Amino acid sequence: MPLVTGGEVTYAALDYAASAPALQRVWDDVAAYAPYYGSVHRGAGYLSQLSTELFEQSRATVADFLGCREGDQVVFTRSTTDSLNLLAAVLPRGTRVFVFETEHHASLLPWRDAEVTYLSAPRTPAEAVASLERALEESEQGPRLVCVTGASNVTGELWPVRELTETAHRHGARIVLDAAQLAPHHPVSLAELGVDWVAFSGHKLYAPFGSGVLAGRSDWLVDAEPYLAGGGASRKVSRREDGGVDVEWHTSAARHEAGSPNVIGAYSIASACRALAEAGFDSLVEREQALVARVRAGLAEVPQVRVLSLFGDDAPRVGVISFVVEGWNSSHFAAALSAEYGIGVRDGLFCAHPLVRTLLGGTPDEPGECGAPEAEPGERSLNAIRVSFGAGTPDEHVERFVAAVRELVGEGAKWEYRTEDGRCVPAR
């Protein structure tokens, strides 16, 4: 990419938490399938039969990747957000939902038709478990669902999923795991964790945009009306004498996959799952933790940098680190990293407004838009900067980032910047 200071540099993609670069393996698999692309289900032609087989094989691959239990369903969706909205749509009447205010908006916001208890930000994993325990003890009996992240998209910290699951089940509640940030970095197994559902997105799992998964227990999914009504979800439609229609809906995952499904999206997720499984999470985690240690050590050498954390410096985490720089607007700092060093990071509130506000010392309900700076370049910002990485991140990208932070803080930006449409951009 071109630099505003002249010359070009290889782009350092350090925004994996937003969207991880798709694996070459995924692109190769999609390209190999593309000439045989066809409509799935019910088609008699060869391409339709091939695509149907590929689609259902992809479902089986994802089920294996997630350690699904007998009777679990894998529903293909558009994203984690879509998956959790689907689950919200099938909740039994009167369900109470328990969710920490520290969640990503995809987990925080879908429960509009349920009674929701928002739990305050815990400062230790044990406090998170105790907070949920109290809330469940004080709630009325009936259908109850706990929604929790596996790894924070702001701090990267791992949440005590197994302990929260045990607490939920002990009180007769169910639990859904937002694994958008966990699945690309650690193995996720429904059987081992005991969670009732798992949701994640393809574009964070090294696959393209527009595909996601909701996997887990089938009973609420089968008992509810389809998420979308239409072809594919219906098994039989007949006309009544009064002019209306009677519909028999599928009881399989197809019940919530109305319309022509995203076959390439499902296949790309399955391809990424195979690639990660074959690479082995042990080696991936070991390398990622070395990168985390390098970034944290480098940031610790700059006194003006404050790394954001809920659970403290020693908490286990994935390759997601957010921070603020004293005297810098976060949007200005991120713009300078990109324009002058070829480094792509994220600035803003990361679609987790209450959490970021809490970590920055504000109140959870302070106003603000994702990514929108609230000060001119050089002024203090109420937003943060996030660097994130994972499989395939070169050492050089991390080293360049650490060196760039040190240089920007010590010497300042080399270019002038201005605010345009709510963003800091290089002045022309």
C-alpha positions in Angstrom: 0.0 0.0 0.0 1.2 3.6 -0.6 2.4 5.7 2.4 1.6 9.4 2.6 5.2 10.0 3.4 6.2 8.3 0.1 7.0 4.8 -1.1 5.1 1.6 -0.5 5.0 -1.1 2.1 3.4 -4.5 2.6 0.1 -3.9 4.4 0.1 -5.2 8.0 -3.4 -6.5 8.7 -3.8 -6.3 12.4 -7.6 -6.0 12.6 -8.4 -9.8 12.8 -11.0 -9.2 15.5 -13.2 -7.3 12.9 -12.5 -9.6 10.0 -9.7 -12.1 9.7 -8.0 -12.5 6.3 -9.5 -15.5 4.5 -7.1 -18.4 4.3 -5.5 -19.3 1.0 -6.9 -22.8 1.5 -10.4 -21.4 1.6 -10.0 -19.4 -1.6 -8.5 -22.4 -3.3 -11.4 -24.7 -2.3 -14.0 -22.1 -3.3 -12.3 -21.6 -6.7 -12.2 -25.4 -7.3 -15.9 -25.6 -6.6 -17.0 -22.5 -8.5 -17.4 -24.2 -11.9 -19.8 -26.7 -10.4 -21.9 -24.2 -8.5 -25.6 -25.0 -8.5 -28.9 -24.7 -6.6 -29.1 -27.0 -3.6 -31.9 -29.4 -2.6 -34.6 -30.8 -4.8 -32.7 -30.4 -8.1 -32.4 -33.4 -10.3 -29.4 -32.1 -12.3 -25.8 -33.1 -11.6 -24.7 -29.6 -10.4 -27.7 -29.4 -8.0 -26.9 -32.9 -6.7 -23.2 -32.0 -6.3 -23.9 -28.7 -4.6 -26.5 -30.3 -2.2 -23.9 -33.0 -1.2 -21.3 -30.3 -0.7 -23.7 -28.2 1.4 -24.7 -31.1 3.7 -21.1 -32.3 4.0 -20.2 -28.8 5.1 -22.8 -29.0 7.8 -21.3 -32.3 9.0 -17.8 -30.8 8.9 -18.9 -27.8 11.1 -20.7 -30.2 13.5 -17.5 -32.2 13.9 -15.4 -29.0 14.4 -17.8 -27.8 17.1 -18.0 -31.2 18.9 -21.7 -31.4 18.4 -23.7 -33.9 20.3 -26.2 -36.4 19.0 -29.4 -34.5 18.3 -27.7 -31.1 17.9 -28.5 -29.0 14.8 -26.2 -26.9 12.7 -28.0 -24.0 11.1 -26.2 -21.8 8.5 -26.8 -18.1 9.0 -25.3 -14.8 7.8 -23.2 -14.0 10.9 -23.0 -14.3 14.7 -25.5 -11.4 14.8 -27.9 -13.3 12.6 -27.4 -16.5 14.6 -28.2 -14.8 17.9 -31.2 -13.0 16.4 -32.4 -16.3 15.2 -32.1 -17.8 18.7 -33.9 -14.7 20.1 -36.8 -15.3 17.6 -37.3 -18.9 18.8 -37.3 -18.3 22.6 -40.3 -19.8 24.3 -42.8 -17.2 25.5 -41.8 -15.6 28.8 -38.1 -16.5 28.6 -35.8 -14.3 30.7 -32.4 -13.6 29.3 -29.3 -12.9 31.3 -26.5 -11.0 29.6 -23.4 -9.1 30.9 -23.2 -5.5 29.8 -19.7 -6.3 28.6 -21.0 -8.2 25.6 -20.6 -7.2 22.0 -23.8 -5.7 20.6 -24.5 -8.9 18.7 -25.1 -10.6 22.1 -26.4 -7.5 23.9 -29.2 -6.4 21.7 -31.2 -9.2 20.0 -33.4 -10.0 23.0 -36.0 -7.2 22.4 -39.0 -9.5 22.9 -37.7 -11.1 26.1 -37.3 -10.0 29.7 -33.7 -9.1 30.0 -31.4 -8.9 33.0 -28.2 -7.0 32.3 -25.4 -8.0 34.6 -22.8 -5.4 35.5 -19.2 -5.7 34.3 -17.3 -8.2 36.5 -13.7 -7.5 37.4 -12.7 -11.1 37.8 -13.9 -14.4 36.3 -15.0 -15.5 39.8 -17.1 -12.3 40.1 -18.7 -13.1 36.8 -19.8 -16.5 38.0 -21.0 -15.2 41.4 -23.0 -12.4 39.7 -24.8 -14.9 37.4 -25.4 -17.2 40.4 -27.1 -14.4 42.3 -29.2 -13.3 39.4 -30.4 -16.8 38.7 -31.3 -17.4 42.3 -33.3 -14.2 42.5 -35.2 -14.8 39.2 -38.5 -16.6 38.8 -38.7 -20.1 37.4 -39.5 -20.6 33.8 -37.5 -20.6 30.5 -34.2 -18.8 31.1 -31.2 -18.2 28.8 -27.7 -17.0 29.6 -25.7 -15.3 26.7 -22.0 -15.0 27.2 -18.9 -14.4 25.1 -16.0 -16.8 25.0 -13.4 -14.2 24.4 -13.9 -10.4 24.6 -13.7 -8.6 21.3 -12.3 -5.6 23.3 -9.8 -7.0 25.7 -9.3 -10.5 24.3 -9.7 -11.9 27.7 -11.1 -15.5 28.0 -14.4 -15.8 30.0 -15.1 -18.7 32.4 -17.4 -20.4 30.0 -17.4 -23.9 31.7 -18.1 -22.4 35.1 -20.8 -20.1 33.8 -22.4 -23.1 32.0 -22.4 -25.2 35.2 -24.0 -22.3 37.1 -26.7 -21.9 34.5 -27.5 -25.6 34.3 -27.6 -25.9 38.1 -30.4 -23.4 38.1 -32.2 -24.9 35.2 -31.2 -22.2 32.7 -29.7 -22.7 29.2 -26.7 -20.9 27.8 -25.5 -19.7 24.4 -21.9 -19.0 23.7 -20.9 -16.2 21.4 -17.8 -17.8 20.0 -17.0 -15.2 17.3 -13.7 -14.3 19.0 -13.0 -17.7 20.5 -13.5 -20.1 17.7 -10.6 -18.7 15.5 -8.2 -19.0 18.4 -9.2 -22.0 20.5 -11.0 -25.3 20.0 -14.7 -25.0 20.8 -16.7 -28.1 21.7 -20.4 -28.1 22.6 -19.9 -31.6 24.2 -16.9 -30.6 26.3 -18.1 -27.1 27.4 -21.6 -28.2 27.9 -23.1 -25.1 26.4 -26.5 -25.4 24.8 -25.7 -23.4 21.6 -22.7 -21.8 19.9 -22.7 -18.9 17.5 -19.9 -17.7 15.3 -19.2 -15.9 12.0 -17.2 -17.1 9.0 -15.5 -13.8 8.4 -13.7 -14.0 11.8 -12.8 -17.7 11.2 -10.7 -17.0 8.1 -13.6 -17.3 5.6 -15.4 -14.7 3.5 -18.2 -12.4 4.7 -21.9 -13.4 4.7 -21.8 -16.7 6.5 -22.3 -17.8 10.0 -23.4 -20.7 12.2 -25.8 -21.4 15.1 -25.3 -24.9 16.5 -26.8 -26.7 19.4 -30.0 -28.1 20.9 -32.8 -28.6 18.5 -35.9 -28.5 20.7 -36.5 -24.7 20.8 -35.6 -24.5 17.1 -38.1 -27.2 16.2 -40.9 -25.9 18.4 -40.8 -22.3 17.1 -42.1 -20.9 13.9 -39.4 -20.6 11.2 -37.1 -17.6 11.5 -38.0 -16.8 7.9 -41.0 -18.2 6.1 -40.6 -19.4 2.5 -39.2 -22.1 0.2 -36.8 -24.5 1.8 -38.3 -24.1 5.3 -41.6 -25.7 4.2 -42.0 -29.4 3.7 -45.6 -29.3 2.4 -48.0 -26.5 1.6 -51.7 -27.1 0.8 -54.6 -24.9 0.0 -57.6 -24.9 2.2 -61.2 -24.6 1.1 -61.5 -21.1 2.7 -58.7 -19.9 0.4 -55.9 -20.0 3.0 -53.0 -22.3 3.1 -51.8 -25.0 5.5 -48.0 -25.4 6.0 -46.0 -28.3 7.3 -42.5 -27.0 8.2 -39.3 -29.0 8.2 -38.0 -30.1 11.6 -34.4 -30.2 10.5 -32.0 -27.2 10.3 -33.8 -26.4 7.0 -36.7 -25.0 9.1 -34.6 -21.9 9.7 -32.8 -21.7 6.3 -35.6 -20.5 4.0 -34.6 -19.3 0.6 -31.6 -20.3 -1.5 -28.8 -20.9 1.0 -25.3 -19.4 0.8 -23.6 -22.6 -0.4 -20.2 -21.0 -1.0 -20.4 -19.4 2.4 -21.2 -22.7 4.1 -18.4 -24.4 2.1 -15.9 -21.7 3.0 -16.6 -22.1 6.7 -16.2 -25.8 6.4 -12.9 -25.3 4.5 -11.6 -23.0 7.3 -12.7 -25.5 9.9 -10.8 -28.3 8.2 -7.7 -26.1 7.8 -7.6 -25.1 11.5 -8.2 -28.7 12.6 -5.4 -30.0 10.4 -3.0 -27.2 11.5 -3.7 -28.1 15.2 -4.8 -25.6 17.7 -1.9 -26.4 20.1 0.6 -25.0 17.7 -1.6 -22.1 16.7 -2.2 -21.1 20.3 1.5 -21.4 21.2 2.5 -19.1 18.4 -0.3 -16.6 19.0 0.6 -16.4 22.7 4.2 -15.5 21.8 2.8 -12.6 19.6 0.5 -11.5 22.5 3.5 -11.4 24.8 5.6 -9.4 22.3 2.9 -6.8 21.8 2.1 -6.4 25.5 5.8 -6.1 26.3 6.3 -3.5 23.6 3.3 -1.5 24.8 4.4 -1.7 28.4 7.7 0.1 27.4 5.7 3.2 26.4 4.5 4.9 29.6 1.8 6.9 27.7 0.0 3.7 26.6 -2.7 2.2 28.8 -3.9 -1.3 27.9 -7.5 -2.0 28.7 -8.5 -5.0 30.8 -11.3 -6.3 32.9 -9.6 -9.2 34.6 -6.1 -7.9 35.0 -2.7 -8.3 33.3 -2.4 -12.0 34.1 -5.8 -13.0 32.6 -5.5 -15.5 29.7 -6.4 -13.9 26.4 -6.5 -14.3 22.6 -4.7 -12.0 20.2 -6.9 -9.0 20.8 -5.5 -6.0 22.7 -7.1 -2.6 23.1 -5.4 0.5 24.5 -5.4 4.3 24.7 -2.5 6.7 24.3 -2.2 9.7 26.6 -2.7 13.0 24.7 -3.9 11.2 21.5 -7.2 11.0 19.8 -7.6 7.3 19.1 -8.8 7.9 15.5 -5.9 10.2 14.9 -3.4 7.5 16.2 -5.0 4.8 14.1 -5.0 7.0 11.0 -1.3 7.7 11.4 -0.5 4.0 11.9 -2.2 3.3 8.5 -1.1 6.3 6.5 2.5 6.5 7.7 3.3 2.8 8.5 0.9 0.7 6.5 -0.6 -0.9 9.6 -4.3 -1.5 9.8 -5.9 -1.5 13.3 -9.3 -0.5 14.6 -10.4 2.5 16.6 -13.7 3.3 18.2 -16.0 1.5 20.6 -15.9 -1.8 18.8 -19.6 -2.4 18.9 -19.3 -2.9 22.7 -20.1 0.6 23.9 -21.0 -0.1 27.5 -17.8 -2.2 28.0 -15.4 0.3 26.4 -17.0 3.2 28.3 -16.6 1.3 31.5 -12.9 0.5 30.8 -12.2 4.1 29.9 -13.7 5.3 33.2 -16.9 6.6 31.8 -20.5 5.5 32.4 -21.8 2.5 30.4 -24.5 4.7 28.8 -22.3 7.6 27.5 -23.2 8.4 23.9 -20.9 7.5 21.0 -20.8 5.9 17.6 -18.6 2.9 16.6 -15.4 4.4 15.2 -16.4 8.0 15.4 -13.8 10.3 17.0 -15.1 12.7 19.6 -12.2 15.1 19.5 -10.0 16.8 16.9 -6.6 15.3 16.2 -4.3 15.6 19.2 -7.1 15.9 21.8 -8.1 13.2 24.3 -10.5 10.7 22.9 -13.2 8.7 24.6 -12.6 5.9 22.1 -9.8 3.3 22.1 -7.4 1.6 19.6 -7.5 -2.2 19.0 -4.8 -4.4 17.6 -5.7 -8.0 16.8 -4.0 -10.9 15.1 -4.0 -14.7 14.7 -3.1 -17.5 12.4 -0.7 -16.3 9.6 0.3 -13.0 11.3 4.0 -12.4 10.3 6.4 -11.5 13.1 7.4 -8.5 11.0 3.9 -7.0 11.2 3.9 -7.2 15.0 7.4 -5.8 15.2 6.5 -2.9 12.9 3.4 -2.1 15.0 5.4 -2.0 18.3 8.1 0.2 16.7 5.4 2.5 15.1 3.7 3.0 18.4 7.0 3.9 20.1 7.9 6.3 17.3 4.5 8.0 17.1 4.4 8.6 20.8 7.9 9.8 21.0 8.1 11.9 17.8 4.6 12.6 16.8 2.9 12.2 13.4 4.8 13.2 10.3 1.7 14.3 8.4 -1.2 16.6 9.1 -4.7 15.1 9.6 -8.2 16.4 9.6 -11.7 15.2 10.5 -13.8 14.2 7.5 -17.2 12.5 7.8 -16.4 11.6 11.4 -13.1 10.1 10.7 -9.5 11.3 11.0 -7.9 11.2 7.6 -4.6 12.5 6.1 -4.9 16.1 5.0 -4.4 16.5 1.2 
